[in-house]
Amino acid sequence: DEATSLITSGFLNLDIPFLPEIIDKHIKEVIQITSKESM
């Protein structure tokens, strides 16, 4: 389960240059929630 979570978060990890900080924060929160739900 932990490996699946790591793979999921790896695929969803987005580093978008010049993205406003608030949007980047929300994207990271969604990635964290999604990776936890995939376990």
PDB file of N, CA, C, O and CB in Angstrom:
ATOM      1  N   ASP A   1       0.817  -1.199   0.000  1.00  0.00           N
ATOM      2  CA  ASP A   1       0.000   0.000   0.000  1.00  0.00           C
ATOM      3  C   ASP A   1       0.861   1.263   0.000  1.00  0.00           C
ATOM      4  O   ASP A   1       0.560   2.237  -0.689  1.00  0.00           O
ATOM      5  CB  ASP A   1      -0.929  -0.002   1.202  1.00  0.00           C
ATOM      6  N   GLU A   2       1.927   1.224   0.781  1.00  0.00           N
ATOM      7  CA  GLU A   2       2.797   2.398   0.837  1.00  0.00           C
ATOM      8  C   GLU A   2       3.479   2.637  -0.509  1.00  0.00           C
ATOM      9  O   GLU A   2       3.653   3.780  -0.931  1.00  0.00           O
ATOM     10  CB  GLU A   2       3.850   2.233   1.942  1.00  0.00           C
ATOM     11  N   ALA A   3       3.862   1.557  -1.173  1.00  0.00           N
ATOM     12  CA  ALA A   3       4.500   1.693  -2.490  1.00  0.00           C
ATOM     13  C   ALA A   3       3.524   2.296  -3.496  1.00  0.00           C
ATOM     14  O   ALA A   3       3.904   3.148  -4.299  1.00  0.00           O
ATOM     15  CB  ALA A   3       5.007   0.322  -2.996  1.00  0.00           C
ATOM     16  N   THR A   4       2.277   1.857  -3.454  1.00  0.00           N
ATOM     17  CA  THR A   4       1.255   2.415  -4.342  1.00  0.00           C
ATOM     18  C   THR A   4       1.082   3.899  -4.095  1.00  0.00           C
ATOM     19  O   THR A   4       0.950   4.681  -5.037  1.00  0.00           O
ATOM     20  CB  THR A   4      -0.081   1.694  -4.152  1.00  0.00           C
ATOM     21  N   SER A   5       1.084   4.286  -2.839  1.00  0.00           N
ATOM     22  CA  SER A   5       0.951   5.697  -2.483  1.00  0.00           C
ATOM     23  C   SER A   5       2.118   6.512  -3.029  1.00  0.00           C
ATOM     24  O   SER A   5       1.922   7.608  -3.552  1.00  0.00           O
ATOM     25  CB  SER A   5       0.863   5.857  -0.965  1.00  0.00           C
ATOM     26  N   LEU A   6       3.333   5.977  -2.906  1.00  0.00           N
ATOM     27  CA  LEU A   6       4.514   6.682  -3.412  1.00  0.00           C
ATOM     28  C   LEU A   6       4.481   6.812  -4.931  1.00  0.00           C
ATOM     29  O   LEU A   6       4.838   7.854  -5.480  1.00  0.00           O
ATOM     30  CB  LEU A   6       5.788   5.958  -2.980  1.00  0.00           C
ATOM     31  N   ILE A   7       4.055   5.756  -5.601  1.00  0.00           N
ATOM     32  CA  ILE A   7       3.965   5.803  -7.062  1.00  0.00           C
ATOM     33  C   ILE A   7       2.915   6.818  -7.487  1.00  0.00           C
ATOM     34  O   ILE A   7       3.144   7.604  -8.406  1.00  0.00           O
ATOM     35  CB  ILE A   7       3.628   4.409  -7.637  1.00  0.00           C
ATOM     36  N   THR A   8       1.768   6.804  -6.825  1.00  0.00           N
ATOM     37  CA  THR A   8       0.698   7.748  -7.153  1.00  0.00           C
ATOM     38  C   THR A   8       1.156   9.178  -6.964  1.00  0.00           C
ATOM     39  O   THR A   8       0.943  10.018  -7.839  1.00  0.00           O
ATOM     40  CB  THR A   8      -0.534   7.481  -6.299  1.00  0.00           C
ATOM     41  N   SER A   9       1.778   9.467  -5.840  1.00  0.00           N
ATOM     42  CA  SER A   9       2.225  10.840  -5.594  1.00  0.00           C
ATOM     43  C   SER A   9       3.338  11.228  -6.562  1.00  0.00           C
ATOM     44  O   SER A   9       3.464  12.401  -6.914  1.00  0.00           O
ATOM     45  CB  SER A   9       2.709  10.998  -4.141  1.00  0.00           C
ATOM     46  N   GLY A  10       4.144  10.264  -6.998  1.00  0.00           N
ATOM     47  CA  GLY A  10       5.185  10.549  -7.981  1.00  0.00           C
ATOM     48  C   GLY A  10       4.614  10.942  -9.328  1.00  0.00           C
ATOM     49  O   GLY A  10       5.120  11.854  -9.982  1.00  0.00           O
ATOM     50  N   PHE A  11       3.552  10.250  -9.746  1.00  0.00           N
ATOM     51  CA  PHE A  11       2.913  10.592 -11.013  1.00  0.00           C
ATOM     52  C   PHE A  11       2.193  11.931 -10.938  1.00  0.00           C
ATOM     53  O   PHE A  11       2.106  12.646 -11.937  1.00  0.00           O
ATOM     54  CB  PHE A  11       1.935   9.503 -11.417  1.00  0.00           C
ATOM     55  N   LEU A  12       1.687  12.269  -9.782  1.00  0.00           N
ATOM     56  CA  LEU A  12       0.915  13.502  -9.638  1.00  0.00           C
ATOM     57  C   LEU A  12       1.761  14.695  -9.234  1.00  0.00           C
ATOM     58  O   LEU A  12       1.256  15.817  -9.168  1.00  0.00           O
ATOM     59  CB  LEU A  12      -0.171  13.304  -8.631  1.00  0.00           C
ATOM     60  N   ASN A  13       3.032  14.473  -8.963  1.00  0.00           N
ATOM     61  CA  ASN A  13       3.896  15.565  -8.528  1.00  0.00           C
ATOM     62  C   ASN A  13       4.127  16.532  -9.680  1.00  0.00           C
ATOM     63  O   ASN A  13       4.759  16.184 -10.678  1.00  0.00           O
ATOM     64  CB  ASN A  13       5.241  15.024  -7.997  1.00  0.00           C
ATOM     65  N   LEU A  14       3.615  17.734  -9.537  1.00  0.00           N
ATOM     66  CA  LEU A  14       3.730  18.744 -10.585  1.00  0.00           C
ATOM     67  C   LEU A  14       4.505  19.933 -10.058  1.00  0.00           C
ATOM     68  O   LEU A  14       4.114  20.562  -9.074  1.00  0.00           O
ATOM     69  CB  LEU A  14       2.339  19.184 -11.088  1.00  0.00           C
ATOM     70  N   ASP A  15       5.597  20.232 -10.715  1.00  0.00           N
ATOM     71  CA  ASP A  15       6.343  21.444 -10.394  1.00  0.00           C
ATOM     72  C   ASP A  15       6.186  22.388 -11.572  1.00  0.00           C
ATOM     73  O   ASP A  15       6.865  22.248 -12.589  1.00  0.00           O
ATOM     74  CB  ASP A  15       7.860  21.140 -10.096  1.00  0.00           C
ATOM     75  N   ILE A  16       5.289  23.346 -11.427  1.00  0.00           N
ATOM     76  CA  ILE A  16       4.997  24.278 -12.506  1.00  0.00           C
ATOM     77  C   ILE A  16       5.632  25.618 -12.165  1.00  0.00           C
ATOM     78  O   ILE A  16       5.256  26.252 -11.179  1.00  0.00           O
ATOM     79  CB  ILE A  16       3.460  24.424 -12.730  1.00  0.00           C
ATOM     80  N   PRO A  17       6.599  26.054 -12.978  1.00  0.00           N
ATOM     81  CA  PRO A  17       7.260  27.334 -12.692  1.00  0.00           C
ATOM     82  C   PRO A  17       6.285  28.506 -12.800  1.00  0.00           C
ATOM     83  O   PRO A  17       5.365  28.499 -13.618  1.00  0.00           O
ATOM     84  CB  PRO A  17       8.439  27.548 -13.649  1.00  0.00           C
ATOM     85  N   PHE A  18       6.506  29.485 -11.977  1.00  0.00           N
ATOM     86  CA  PHE A  18       5.737  30.737 -11.973  1.00  0.00           C
ATOM     87  C   PHE A  18       4.278  30.564 -11.567  1.00  0.00           C
ATOM     88  O   PHE A  18       3.458  31.449 -11.815  1.00  0.00           O
ATOM     89  CB  PHE A  18       5.793  31.364 -13.332  1.00  0.00           C
ATOM     90  N   LEU A  19       3.948  29.442 -10.950  1.00  0.00           N
ATOM     91  CA  LEU A  19       2.590  29.220 -10.473  1.00  0.00           C
ATOM     92  C   LEU A  19       2.405  29.993  -9.176  1.00  0.00           C
ATOM     93  O   LEU A  19       3.274  29.947  -8.306  1.00  0.00           O
ATOM     94  CB  LEU A  19       2.301  27.701 -10.267  1.00  0.00           C
ATOM     95  N   PRO A  20       1.290  30.703  -9.029  1.00  0.00           N
ATOM     96  CA  PRO A  20       1.066  31.416  -7.766  1.00  0.00           C
ATOM     97  C   PRO A  20       1.129  30.453  -6.577  1.00  0.00           C
ATOM     98  O   PRO A  20       0.687  29.307  -6.667  1.00  0.00           O
ATOM     99  CB  PRO A  20      -0.299  32.139  -7.791  1.00  0.00           C
ATOM    100  N   GLU A  21       1.678  30.930  -5.477  1.00  0.00           N
ATOM    101  CA  GLU A  21       1.917  30.083  -4.306  1.00  0.00           C
ATOM    102  C   GLU A  21       0.636  29.435  -3.793  1.00  0.00           C
ATOM    103  O   GLU A  21       0.658  28.268  -3.402  1.00  0.00           O
ATOM    104  CB  GLU A  21       2.556  30.896  -3.197  1.00  0.00           C
ATOM    105  N   ILE A  22      -0.472  30.159  -3.783  1.00  0.00           N
ATOM    106  CA  ILE A  22      -1.728  29.619  -3.251  1.00  0.00           C
ATOM    107  C   ILE A  22      -2.219  28.445  -4.101  1.00  0.00           C
ATOM    108  O   ILE A  22      -2.733  27.462  -3.568  1.00  0.00           O
ATOM    109  CB  ILE A  22      -2.807  30.721  -3.194  1.00  0.00           C
ATOM    110  N   ILE A  23      -2.062  28.550  -5.410  1.00  0.00           N
ATOM    111  CA  ILE A  23      -2.478  27.457  -6.294  1.00  0.00           C
ATOM    112  C   ILE A  23      -1.560  26.257  -6.102  1.00  0.00           C
ATOM    113  O   ILE A  23      -2.027  25.119  -6.046  1.00  0.00           O
ATOM    114  CB  ILE A  23      -2.471  27.912  -7.775  1.00  0.00           C
ATOM    115  N   ASP A  24      -0.269  26.502  -6.003  1.00  0.00           N
ATOM    116  CA  ASP A  24       0.695  25.427  -5.769  1.00  0.00           C
ATOM    117  C   ASP A  24       0.373  24.698  -4.469  1.00  0.00           C
ATOM    118  O   ASP A  24       0.459  23.472  -4.406  1.00  0.00           O
ATOM    119  CB  ASP A  24       2.131  25.984  -5.728  1.00  0.00           C
ATOM    120  N   LYS A  25       0.007  25.441  -3.441  1.00  0.00           N
ATOM    121  CA  LYS A  25      -0.341  24.846  -2.144  1.00  0.00           C
ATOM    122  C   LYS A  25      -1.560  23.936  -2.281  1.00  0.00           C
ATOM    123  O   LYS A  25      -1.577  22.833  -1.734  1.00  0.00           O
ATOM    124  CB  LYS A  25      -0.616  25.949  -1.096  1.00  0.00           C
ATOM    125  N   HIS A  26      -2.577  24.394  -3.010  1.00  0.00           N
ATOM    126  CA  HIS A  26      -3.781  23.586  -3.190  1.00  0.00           C
ATOM    127  C   HIS A  26      -3.487  22.318  -3.992  1.00  0.00           C
ATOM    128  O   HIS A  26      -4.012  21.248  -3.682  1.00  0.00           O
ATOM    129  CB  HIS A  26      -4.868  24.407  -3.888  1.00  0.00           C
ATOM    130  N   ILE A  27      -2.662  22.438  -5.005  1.00  0.00           N
ATOM    131  CA  ILE A  27      -2.297  21.265  -5.805  1.00  0.00           C
ATOM    132  C   ILE A  27      -1.588  20.234  -4.935  1.00  0.00           C
ATOM    133  O   ILE A  27      -1.876  19.041  -5.025  1.00  0.00           O
ATOM    134  CB  ILE A  27      -1.398  21.671  -6.995  1.00  0.00           C
ATOM    135  N   LYS A  28      -0.664  20.689  -4.094  1.00  0.00           N
ATOM    136  CA  LYS A  28       0.065  19.765  -3.217  1.00  0.00           C
ATOM    137  C   LYS A  28      -0.867  19.103  -2.208  1.00  0.00           C
ATOM    138  O   LYS A  28      -0.680  17.935  -1.869  1.00  0.00           O
ATOM    139  CB  LYS A  28       1.187  20.503  -2.481  1.00  0.00           C
ATOM    140  N   GLU A  29      -1.874  19.842  -1.722  1.00  0.00           N
ATOM    141  CA  GLU A  29      -2.847  19.258  -0.795  1.00  0.00           C
ATOM    142  C   GLU A  29      -3.656  18.165  -1.489  1.00  0.00           C
ATOM    143  O   GLU A  29      -3.891  17.105  -0.910  1.00  0.00           O
ATOM    144  CB  GLU A  29      -3.789  20.348  -0.238  1.00  0.00           C
ATOM    145  N   VAL A  30      -4.077  18.418  -2.718  1.00  0.00           N
ATOM    146  CA  VAL A  30      -4.847  17.425  -3.468  1.00  0.00           C
ATOM    147  C   VAL A  30      -3.999  16.185  -3.734  1.00  0.00           C
ATOM    148  O   VAL A  30      -4.493  15.063  -3.626  1.00  0.00           O
ATOM    149  CB  VAL A  30      -5.353  18.022  -4.797  1.00  0.00           C
ATOM    150  N   ILE A  31      -2.737  16.376  -4.078  1.00  0.00           N
ATOM    151  CA  ILE A  31      -1.833  15.243  -4.309  1.00  0.00           C
ATOM    152  C   ILE A  31      -1.686  14.417  -3.037  1.00  0.00           C
ATOM    153  O   ILE A  31      -1.697  13.187  -3.083  1.00  0.00           O
ATOM    154  CB  ILE A  31      -0.449  15.735  -4.790  1.00  0.00           C
ATOM    155  N   GLN A  32      -1.549  15.095  -1.906  1.00  0.00           N
ATOM    156  CA  GLN A  32      -1.398  14.386  -0.635  1.00  0.00           C
ATOM    157  C   GLN A  32      -2.659  13.587  -0.316  1.00  0.00           C
ATOM    158  O   GLN A  32      -2.568  12.429   0.090  1.00  0.00           O
ATOM    159  CB  GLN A  32      -1.089  15.377   0.505  1.00  0.00           C
ATOM    160  N   ILE A  33      -3.820  14.186  -0.492  1.00  0.00           N
ATOM    161  CA  ILE A  33      -5.087  13.499  -0.218  1.00  0.00           C
ATOM    162  C   ILE A  33      -5.250  12.309  -1.156  1.00  0.00           C
ATOM    163  O   ILE A  33      -5.637  11.222  -0.726  1.00  0.00           O
ATOM    164  CB  ILE A  33      -6.284  14.470  -0.369  1.00  0.00           C
ATOM    165  N   THR A  34      -4.956  12.516  -2.435  1.00  0.00           N
ATOM    166  CA  THR A  34      -5.101  11.456  -3.428  1.00  0.00           C
ATOM    167  C   THR A  34      -4.182  10.281  -3.125  1.00  0.00           C
ATOM    168  O   THR A  34      -4.590   9.125  -3.241  1.00  0.00           O
ATOM    169  CB  THR A  34      -4.813  11.994  -4.824  1.00  0.00           C
ATOM    170  N   SER A  35      -2.952  10.569  -2.739  1.00  0.00           N
ATOM    171  CA  SER A  35      -2.023   9.475  -2.455  1.00  0.00           C
ATOM    172  C   SER A  35      -2.439   8.708  -1.208  1.00  0.00           C
ATOM    173  O   SER A  35      -2.228   7.497  -1.133  1.00  0.00           O
ATOM    174  CB  SER A  35      -0.602  10.014  -2.286  1.00  0.00           C
ATOM    175  N   LYS A  36      -3.025   9.387  -0.230  1.00  0.00           N
ATOM    176  CA  LYS A  36      -3.508   8.696   0.971  1.00  0.00           C
ATOM    177  C   LYS A  36      -4.708   7.819   0.640  1.00  0.00           C
ATOM    178  O   LYS A  36      -4.831   6.713   1.166  1.00  0.00           O
ATOM    179  CB  LYS A  36      -3.880   9.711   2.070  1.00  0.00           C
ATOM    180  N   GLU A  37      -5.606   8.310  -0.238  1.00  0.00           N
ATOM    181  CA  GLU A  37      -6.802   7.548  -0.586  1.00  0.00           C
ATOM    182  C   GLU A  37      -6.479   6.325  -1.430  1.00  0.00           C
ATOM    183  O   GLU A  37      -7.253   5.368  -1.458  1.00  0.00           O
ATOM    184  CB  GLU A  37      -7.781   8.430  -1.323  1.00  0.00           C
ATOM    185  N   SER A  38      -5.342   6.351  -2.117  1.00  0.00           N
ATOM    186  CA  SER A  38      -4.986   5.209  -2.959  1.00  0.00           C
ATOM    187  C   SER A  38      -4.442   4.047  -2.145  1.00  0.00           C
ATOM    188  O   SER A  38      -4.256   2.956  -2.684  1.00  0.00           O
ATOM    189  CB  SER A  38      -3.965   5.624  -3.998  1.00  0.00           C
ATOM    190  N   MET A  39      -4.186   4.254  -0.868  1.00  0.00           N
ATOM    191  CA  MET A  39      -3.639   3.194  -0.018  1.00  0.00           C
ATOM    192  C   MET A  39      -4.699   2.201   0.367  1.00  0.00           C
ATOM    193  O   MET A  39      -4.415   1.240   1.083  1.00  0.00           O
ATOM    194  CB  MET A  39      -3.009   3.777   1.229  1.00  0.00           C
TER     195      MET A  39
END
